[in-house]
Amino acid sequence: MESLYNQDPSMWLFQISRFAAGQMPYRDFSWNYPPLAIFLLGSIARWFGATFAVVQIAMDLISLAVVFLCVWLVRYLLEASTRFVTVAAVIAVCATSFTKFNLFSFSTYSPALEIAAAALLMLLIGGLRQLERGDASPGNLLLLCAGVFVATVSKPEAAVAAWGAVVLLRVLDKSAKWRWYLLLVAGAGIPAAAFYAFVGITAGFPQLKAGLGGYGLASFACPWWPTGYGVFGMVAETGEAAFVAAVLLWLVRSRLEPRCRSVLGRLSICGCTGLLIFVSYVWYQSGYVLLSSAPGSVKLETLARAVVWTNGALLPVMWASIFVWIGFVFSFRKLGGASPRLCFFLSVPVIMSGRGLFGTTLFPYTEVSAMCYPFFVIAAACLLEALYRRALPQGRVASTLVISILLGGYGAARLIGAYPAQLSDEPYYTLHTKAGDIRLSDDHVSERIYDYVLSHTHAGDMLLDVPYGGGFNFATGLPSPTFTTQFQQLRMSMSFQDRDLNNVLKTPPALVVADPGPNFQAQFGYPGKMNCPFPRLVWEPTDSSWSPGYAFPVITYVAEHYHQVAEYGQKVILAPNSPAIE
């Protein structure tokens, strides 16, 4: 991990430990996602211990499941010659992403992503088996039911994608029998409904509803509502995809099918125009940095972020997949050969892309949903293979070569680029904690805070880690008095805020670990203008998505009744005022 503070892993590690200690999500502590991930990992921590090693092994097993399911999936989508490099690229991309969809480490904003991705991969495999050979066996039905069930209780966008894919599978499946699909719907839907009912009865349905809505986070943006900036990005990324397709076809123009040669000219014009739009889009995003006096490394990183980092590299694949899938849907009655399988596969990432088409919760521009990373890497190989298969009499060798160069080269570049900061041991030191050893890269800041907390508290003392923490609670085994585990971005209802204050009044924390600054950087909402502009047409969202200066009651109480006793790096430590100070 980078540190024990200010990152998503710190928060969800602590949430896991709270479940392991017998607390209930939504009822006893905030959990922003559907319940499966916290129940699964929390139960593992309860059985084997709430330690870094136990959770890491669990994440490794989930990551291995994702990898092996990708290996299984590509058998139904790609030629044998391109499967290895494609899955290798999935591993390289997902093992080197920062705080998004990450394999084999804690650098993910929620383990619910990896669990839901594994579920959707199971769904896709079962659906492709059904489309390819009419596999209506009990084993395949069980695979599909498991995939849809797990997706439904893991992440909201995964649930929508899973059920949308089931509907599309029924449409595409010419050998379908209604009884078999009714069994699929019942086999996945009834357990999911029962699980949600159990959690709702135990934690309270209003509390469950608040958690599933992200405590106000889901209401920030309308990612499907076009803004000028979002459409600009869509055109730019689609143009980039057209340019790449045109270049790849120009390389083999002498061997093109006659019907494709006339298309190449029009595609080239669109691609060159799209490239100019893409360049202007990148310049609009980062021109102020490129023209500034910033160091060359900063300028290079800015360009890399826009072009070759995960979001920049996969955006053209995302938009190409969306338009190809739309084309399939409008001509589904004429689909033949491998097209139904490709249409079904693309449906999952395309549907999930709805949460970032023209803006996200945090950014006003189009973004690839983190859970889509492995799917769009595979989609890139599928689209490249389909491009050459349709354009060349014998396109297998050409597609193998291109996929190996593009995906293999990109994957290798990711590993090489990530090595100094992520994959090498050099930036990390080992911190020995009550929850086991953890490797951190924050120049010993977490170590100094951990040592201070440990030497100034006793077993059973309360520790409050704000605004976005919990890592020190996990490492020390000290509980937190608050229901809220994230005092940034969310818009918690007043009932939760009052509850936090009452809990602190009953059991005041022995120490508070916080960010320096006004209100300890706790924020009601996301700082910026990200609220949905629907139904207005605007260049960017214009309505504030936060309340500047707003102070949570518990934060006000801490500011008035605690004083700073230490400062380490980006964090301060506060202790209760003595009567004299009061």
C-alpha positions in Angstrom: 0.0 0.0 0.0 1.0 3.6 -0.4 0.1 4.5 3.2 -2.3 3.8 6.1 -4.2 7.0 5.5 -6.1 9.0 2.9 -6.6 6.1 0.5 -9.6 3.8 -0.2 -7.8 0.6 0.9 -7.4 2.0 4.4 -11.1 2.6 4.6 -12.3 -0.8 3.3 -9.7 -2.7 5.3 -11.2 -1.1 8.5 -14.7 -1.8 7.3 -13.7 -5.5 6.9 -12.3 -5.6 10.4 -15.5 -4.0 11.8 -17.6 -6.8 10.2 -15.1 -9.4 11.5 -15.6 -7.9 15.0 -19.4 -8.6 14.7 -20.7 -5.3 13.4 -23.2 -5.1 10.6 -22.7 -2.9 7.5 -25.3 -0.2 7.0 -26.5 -0.6 10.6 -23.2 -0.2 12.6 -20.9 1.4 10.0 -21.2 2.9 6.6 -20.6 0.7 3.5 -21.1 2.3 0.1 -21.8 -0.8 -2.0 -24.0 -3.9 -2.2 -23.3 -6.4 0.6 -21.5 -9.4 -0.9 -17.9 -8.0 -0.8 -18.1 -7.0 2.9 -19.8 -10.2 3.9 -17.3 -12.4 2.0 -14.1 -10.7 3.0 -15.4 -9.8 6.5 -16.3 -13.5 7.1 -12.9 -14.6 6.0 -11.3 -12.1 8.4 -13.6 -13.3 11.1 -12.6 -16.9 10.6 -8.8 -16.5 10.0 -8.1 -13.1 11.6 -8.3 -9.5 10.6 -4.8 -9.2 9.4 -3.1 -7.8 6.3 -1.9 -11.2 5.2 -5.4 -12.8 5.4 -7.0 -10.0 3.4 -4.1 -10.1 0.9 -4.4 -13.8 0.4 -8.2 -13.4 -0.2 -7.5 -10.6 -2.7 -4.9 -12.8 -4.4 -7.4 -15.7 -4.8 -10.0 -13.3 -6.2 -7.4 -11.9 -8.6 -6.4 -15.4 -9.7 -10.1 -16.2 -10.3 -10.3 -13.2 -12.6 -7.2 -14.2 -14.5 -8.3 -17.8 -14.9 -11.8 -16.8 -16.0 -10.2 -14.4 -18.6 -8.2 -17.4 -19.8 -11.4 -19.4 -20.1 -13.3 -16.6 -21.7 -10.9 -15.8 -24.5 -11.2 -19.4 -25.7 -14.6 -18.5 -27.0 -13.6 -15.2 -28.5 -10.1 -15.2 -29.9 -7.8 -17.3 -32.0 -5.4 -19.5 -30.1 -2.5 -17.4 -31.3 -3.7 -14.3 -29.6 -5.1 -15.6 -26.3 -1.9 -15.6 -24.3 -0.8 -12.0 -25.1 -4.3 -10.8 -24.5 -4.6 -12.2 -21.0 -1.0 -11.1 -20.3 -2.0 -7.6 -21.2 -5.0 -7.8 -18.8 -2.7 -8.8 -16.0 -0.2 -6.0 -16.9 -2.9 -3.3 -17.1 -4.8 -4.4 -14.0 -1.8 -5.0 -11.8 -0.3 -1.6 -12.4 -3.4 0.7 -12.1 -3.6 3.1 -9.3 -6.6 2.9 -6.9 -8.9 1.7 -9.6 -9.3 -1.9 -10.7 -6.2 -3.6 -9.4 -5.2 -7.3 -9.3 -2.9 -8.8 -6.6 -2.7 -5.7 -4.3 -4.7 -3.4 -2.1 -4.7 -0.6 -4.7 -8.4 -0.8 -5.5 -11.1 1.5 -4.4 -13.2 -1.5 -3.4 -12.8 -5.2 -3.6 -16.4 -5.3 -4.8 -15.0 -4.5 -8.3 -12.9 -7.6 -8.6 -15.6 -9.8 -7.2 -18.2 -8.4 -9.6 -15.8 -8.7 -12.5 -15.3 -12.4 -11.8 -19.1 -12.8 -11.7 -19.5 -11.1 -15.0 -16.8 -13.3 -16.5 -18.7 -16.4 -15.4 -21.8 -15.0 -16.9 -20.1 -14.3 -20.2 -18.5 -17.8 -20.4 -21.8 -19.5 -19.7 -23.6 -17.3 -22.3 -21.0 -17.9 -24.9 -21.2 -21.6 -24.3 -24.9 -21.4 -24.8 -24.6 -19.4 -28.0 -21.8 -21.5 -29.5 -23.2 -25.0 -28.9 -26.5 -24.6 -27.1 -25.1 -25.8 -23.8 -28.2 -26.0 -21.7 -26.6 -28.4 -19.2 -27.2 -28.1 -15.5 -23.5 -27.2 -15.0 -23.7 -24.3 -17.5 -27.0 -23.1 -16.0 -25.4 -23.1 -12.5 -22.4 -21.1 -13.9 -24.8 -18.5 -15.3 -26.9 -18.4 -12.2 -23.8 -17.9 -10.0 -22.5 -15.1 -12.2 -25.7 -13.2 -12.3 -26.3 -13.6 -8.5 -22.8 -12.5 -7.5 -22.9 -9.5 -9.9 -26.3 -8.5 -8.6 -25.1 -8.4 -4.9 -21.6 -6.9 -5.7 -21.9 -3.6 -7.6 -24.9 -1.7 -9.0 -23.5 -1.3 -12.5 -22.5 -5.0 -12.6 -26.1 -5.9 -11.6 -27.5 -3.8 -14.5 -25.0 -5.3 -16.9 -25.7 -8.8 -15.8 -29.5 -8.7 -16.2 -29.1 -6.7 -19.5 -26.8 -9.4 -20.8 -29.3 -12.1 -19.8 -32.1 -10.3 -21.8 -29.7 -10.0 -24.8 -28.7 -13.7 -24.5 -32.4 -14.7 -24.8 -32.7 -12.5 -27.9 -29.6 -13.9 -29.6 -30.1 -17.5 -28.6 -31.9 -19.2 -31.4 -32.1 -22.5 -29.6 -33.5 -20.9 -26.5 -36.3 -22.5 -24.4 -38.3 -20.3 -22.2 -38.3 -22.8 -19.4 -34.5 -22.8 -19.3 -34.4 -19.0 -19.1 -37.0 -19.0 -16.4 -34.8 -21.3 -14.4 -31.9 -18.9 -14.9 -33.9 -15.9 -13.7 -35.2 -17.8 -10.7 -31.9 -19.3 -9.9 -30.1 -16.0 -9.8 -32.9 -13.6 -8.8 -34.4 -15.5 -5.9 -31.2 -15.9 -3.9 -30.2 -12.2 -4.6 -33.6 -11.0 -3.4 -33.3 -13.2 -0.3 -29.8 -11.9 0.4 -31.0 -8.3 0.1 -34.1 -9.0 2.2 -31.9 -10.6 5.0 -29.6 -7.5 5.0 -32.5 -5.1 4.9 -34.2 -6.9 7.8 -31.0 -7.0 9.9 -29.7 -3.6 9.2 -32.9 -1.7 8.3 -34.2 -1.1 4.8 -33.7 2.7 4.9 -30.1 2.2 6.0 -29.5 -0.4 3.2 -31.0 2.0 0.6 -28.7 4.8 1.8 -25.7 2.6 1.5 -26.6 1.3 -2.0 -27.0 5.0 -3.1 -23.5 5.7 -1.8 -24.8 8.1 0.9 -25.6 10.7 -1.7 -22.6 10.0 -4.0 -24.7 8.5 -6.7 -26.8 11.7 -7.1 -23.9 13.9 -8.1 -23.7 13.4 -11.9 -25.7 12.2 -14.9 -23.0 10.3 -16.8 -25.4 9.6 -19.6 -26.5 13.2 -20.0 -24.3 14.9 -22.7 -22.3 18.0 -21.9 -20.2 19.8 -24.5 -17.0 18.7 -22.9 -18.2 15.1 -22.7 -19.3 15.0 -26.4 -16.0 16.6 -27.3 -14.2 13.7 -25.6 -16.5 11.2 -27.3 -15.7 12.5 -30.8 -12.0 12.8 -30.0 -11.7 9.2 -28.7 -13.9 7.8 -31.5 -11.7 9.7 -34.0 -8.6 8.2 -32.4 -10.1 4.7 -32.8 -10.9 5.4 -36.5 -7.4 6.7 -37.1 -5.9 3.5 -35.6 -8.2 1.3 -37.7 -7.3 3.3 -40.9 -3.6 2.9 -40.3 -3.9 -0.8 -39.6 -5.8 -1.3 -42.9 -3.4 0.9 -44.9 -0.6 -1.4 -43.8 -2.3 -4.3 -45.7 -4.1 -2.2 -48.4 -2.8 -4.3 -51.3 -4.4 -7.5 -49.8 -7.7 -6.0 -48.9 -11.0 -7.5 -50.0 -12.4 -5.5 -53.0 -15.4 -4.4 -50.9 -13.1 -3.0 -48.2 -10.9 -0.8 -50.5 -13.6 1.8 -51.1 -14.3 1.9 -47.3 -10.7 2.5 -46.6 -10.7 6.0 -48.2 -13.7 7.2 -46.2 -12.2 5.6 -43.0 -8.9 7.4 -43.6 -10.6 10.8 -44.0 -12.6 10.2 -40.8 -9.5 8.9 -39.0 -7.4 11.9 -40.0 -10.1 14.3 -39.0 -10.6 12.4 -35.8 -6.9 12.6 -35.0 -7.0 16.4 -35.3 -9.9 16.5 -33.0 -8.2 14.2 -30.6 -5.0 16.3 -30.6 -7.1 19.4 -29.9 -8.9 17.5 -27.1 -5.6 16.5 -25.4 -4.4 20.1 -25.8 -7.5 21.5 -24.3 -7.1 19.1 -21.3 -3.4 19.7 -20.7 -2.2 22.6 -22.8 -1.9 24.9 -19.8 0.6 22.4 -18.3 2.5 22.0 -21.6 2.9 25.7 -22.0 3.8 26.3 -18.3 7.2 26.4 -16.7 6.5 23.0 -15.1 9.4 20.5 -15.1 9.7 18.2 -18.1 8.7 15.2 -16.1 5.4 16.8 -15.2 4.7 17.7 -18.8 5.6 14.1 -19.9 3.3 12.7 -17.2 0.5 15.0 -18.3 0.7 13.7 -21.9 1.0 10.1 -20.7 -2.1 10.5 -18.6 -4.1 11.7 -21.6 -2.8 9.2 -24.1 -1.3 6.0 -22.7 -2.5 5.7 -19.1 -5.3 3.2 -18.6 -8.1 5.6 -19.1 -6.5 7.3 -22.2 -5.6 4.0 -23.8 -8.9 2.3 -23.3 -11.3 5.2 -24.1 -10.9 4.6 -27.9 -11.7 0.9 -27.3 -14.7 1.8 -25.2 -16.2 4.1 -27.8 -15.4 1.7 -30.6 -17.1 -1.1 -28.6 -20.2 1.1 -28.0 -20.7 1.9 -31.7 -20.0 -1.7 -32.8 -22.4 -3.0 -30.2 -25.1 -0.5 -31.3 -24.6 -1.6 -34.9 -25.1 -5.2 -33.8 -28.2 -4.5 -31.8 -29.9 -2.7 -34.7 -29.1 -5.6 -37.1 -29.4 -8.5 -34.6 -31.7 -10.5 -36.9 -29.0 -10.7 -39.5 -26.1 -11.6 -37.2 -24.2 -14.7 -38.1 -20.9 -16.4 -37.6 -19.0 -15.0 -34.6 -21.0 -11.8 -34.5 -23.6 -12.9 -31.9 -20.8 -14.0 -29.6 -19.0 -10.7 -30.0 -22.3 -8.7 -29.5 -23.0 -10.6 -26.3 -19.5 -10.2 -24.9 -19.5 -6.4 -25.6 -22.9 -5.9 -24.0 -21.4 -6.2 -20.5 -18.7 -3.5 -20.7 -20.9 -1.3 -22.9 -23.8 -1.3 -20.4 -21.4 -0.7 -17.5 -19.9 2.2 -19.5 -23.1 4.1 -18.9 -21.7 5.4 -15.6 -19.0 7.4 -17.4 -20.1 8.3 -20.9 -20.1 12.1 -20.6 -18.9 12.6 -17.1 -18.4 10.8 -13.8 -19.0 11.5 -10.1 -15.6 13.1 -9.9 -14.8 14.4 -13.4 -16.7 16.3 -16.1 -15.2 14.2 -19.0 -15.8 10.7 -20.3 -14.1 8.0 -18.3 -13.7 4.2 -18.5 -15.4 2.5 -15.6 -12.7 0.8 -13.6 -14.5 -2.5 -13.6 -14.4 -2.5 -17.4 -10.5 -2.5 -17.6 -10.1 -6.3 -18.2 -13.2 -6.4 -20.5 -11.9 -3.6 -22.8 -8.4 -5.1 -23.0 -10.0 -8.3 -24.3 -12.4 -6.2 -26.5 -9.4 -4.5 -28.1 -8.1 -7.9 -29.2 -11.5 -8.9 -30.4 -12.1 -5.8 -32.4 -8.6 -5.9 -34.0 -9.1 -9.6 -34.9 -12.6 -8.8 -36.4 -11.2 -5.9 -38.3 -8.7 -8.0 -40.2 -11.0 -11.0 -40.5 -13.5 -8.9 -42.4 -11.0 -7.0 -44.4 -8.5 -9.7 -45.5 -9.1 -13.1 -47.2 -6.7 -14.6 -44.7 -6.5 -12.2 -41.8 -5.4 -14.5 -39.0 -1.6 -13.9 -39.3 -2.0 -10.2 -39.6 -4.3 -9.9 -36.6 -2.0 -12.1 -34.5 1.0 -9.9 -35.4 -0.9 -6.6 -34.7 -2.4 -7.8 -31.4 0.9 -9.1 -30.3 2.7 -5.8 -31.1 0.0 -3.5 -29.7 -1.3 -5.4 -26.6 2.0 -7.1 -25.9 4.0 -3.8 -26.3 1.5 -1.9 -24.2 1.5 -4.5 -21.5 5.3 -4.6 -21.4 5.5 -0.8 -21.3 3.0 -0.7 -18.3 5.2 -3.2 -16.4 8.4 -1.3 -17.2 6.9 2.0 -16.3 5.3 0.8 -13.1 8.4 -1.1 -11.9 10.3 1.8 -10.1 7.3 3.0 -8.1 5.0 -0.1 -7.8 6.7 -3.4 -8.5 10.1 -2.8 -7.1 10.8 -3.3 -3.4 12.9 -0.2 -3.2 10.3 2.4 -2.4 8.7 0.3 0.3 9.5 -0.3 4.0 8.0 -2.9 6.3 5.8 -1.8 9.1 5.2 -4.3 11.9 1.7 -3.9 13.3 -0.8 -5.8 15.4 -2.5 -6.8 12.2 0.7 -8.2 10.8 3.4 -6.7 8.5 2.5 -4.3 5.7 4.7 -2.7 3.0 4.3 1.0 2.7 5.9 3.8 0.5 5.1 7.0 2.4 8.6 7.6 3.7 7.9 6.2 7.2 5.0 8.7 7.9 2.6 5.9 8.7 5.2 4.2 10.9 5.6 7.3 13.0 1.9 7.9 13.4 1.4 4.2 14.2 4.1 4.2 16.9 2.6 7.4 18.5 -0.9 6.0 18.5 0.2 2.7 20.0 2.3 4.3 22.7 -0.5 6.7 23.8 -3.5 4.4 23.8 -4.7 1.3 25.6 -6.7 -1.7 24.4 -10.4 -0.7 24.0 -9.6 3.0 23.5 -11.4 4.7 20.6 -9.4 6.1 17.7 -11.0 8.4 15.2 -9.3 8.6 11.8 -10.7 11.4 9.5 -11.5 12.5 6.9 -10.8 9.4 4.8 -9.0 6.8 6.9 -9.3 3.7 9.0 -5.9 2.2 8.3 -4.6 3.0 11.7 -7.7 1.5 13.3 -7.1 -1.7 11.3 -3.4 -1.8 12.1 -3.8 -1.1 15.9 -7.0 -3.0 16.4 -8.6 0.1 18.0 -12.3 0.7 17.3 -13.9 3.9 16.0 -16.9 5.6 17.6 -18.5 6.8 14.4 -20.9 5.2 12.0 -19.4 7.2 9.1 -16.1 5.8 7.7 -15.7 8.4 5.0 -15.9 12.1 5.7 -15.3 13.2 2.1 -17.4 13.2 -1.1 -20.5 11.7 0.6 -23.6 13.7 1.6 -24.6 11.9 4.7 -28.1 12.5 6.0 -28.6 14.5 9.2 -29.6 11.3 11.1 -26.2 9.8 10.4 -24.4 13.0 11.4 -26.3 13.3 14.7 -25.6 9.6 15.3 -21.8 10.2 14.9 -21.9 13.1 17.4 -23.9 11.1 19.9 -21.5 8.2 19.6 -18.5 10.4 20.2 -20.2 12.1 23.2 -20.8 8.6 24.7 -17.3 7.2 24.0 -14.9 10.0 23.1 -11.8 8.9 21.1 -8.5 8.9 23.0 -6.8 10.3 19.9 -7.9 11.7 16.5 -5.8 11.3 13.4 -6.8 14.0 10.9 -5.7 16.1 8.0 -4.6 19.6 8.9 -6.7 22.6 7.7 -10.3 23.8 8.1 -12.6 21.1 9.3 -9.7 18.6 8.9 -10.6 18.5 5.2 -13.9 16.8 5.9 -16.3 17.7 3.0 -20.0 17.5 2.5 -20.1 16.3 -1.1 -17.4 16.5 -3.8 -15.5 19.8 -4.0 -16.4 21.2 -7.4 -19.2 21.6 -9.9 -20.3 18.1 -10.8 -24.1 18.1 -10.1 -26.2 16.8 -13.0 -27.2 19.7 -15.4 -30.2 17.8 -16.8 -32.1 18.9 -18.8 -29.9 21.9 -19.7 -27.2 21.7 -22.4 -23.9 23.1 -20.9 -20.2 22.8 -21.7 -19.5 21.5 -18.2 -21.7 21.0 -15.1 -22.3 24.4 -13.5 -23.9 23.4 -10.1 -21.9 22.9 -7.0 -21.7 19.3 -5.8 -20.7 20.3 -2.3 -21.3 22.7 0.5 -18.2 24.8 1.1 -17.4 25.5 4.7 -20.0 23.0 6.0 -18.8 21.3 9.2 -20.1 17.9 10.4 -21.3 18.1 14.0 -18.7 15.6 15.1 -15.9 17.5 13.3 -17.0 20.7 15.1 -17.0 18.9 18.4 -13.4 17.6 17.8 -12.2 21.0 16.7 -13.6 22.5 20.0 -12.6 19.8 22.4 -9.3 18.5 21.1 -5.9 20.0 20.5 -3.0 19.1 18.3 -0.2 17.1 20.0 1.8 15.9 17.0 2.2 16.3 13.3 3.7 13.8 10.9 3.8 14.5 7.1 0.3 15.2 5.9 -1.4 14.2 9.2 -1.9 15.7 12.6 -2.8 13.9 15.9 -5.2 15.5 18.4 -5.8 14.6 22.0 -8.7 15.7 24.3 -8.3 19.1 25.9 -7.4 19.2 29.6 -9.9 21.0 32.0 -7.5 24.0 32.0 -7.6 24.2 28.2 -11.4 23.9 28.2 
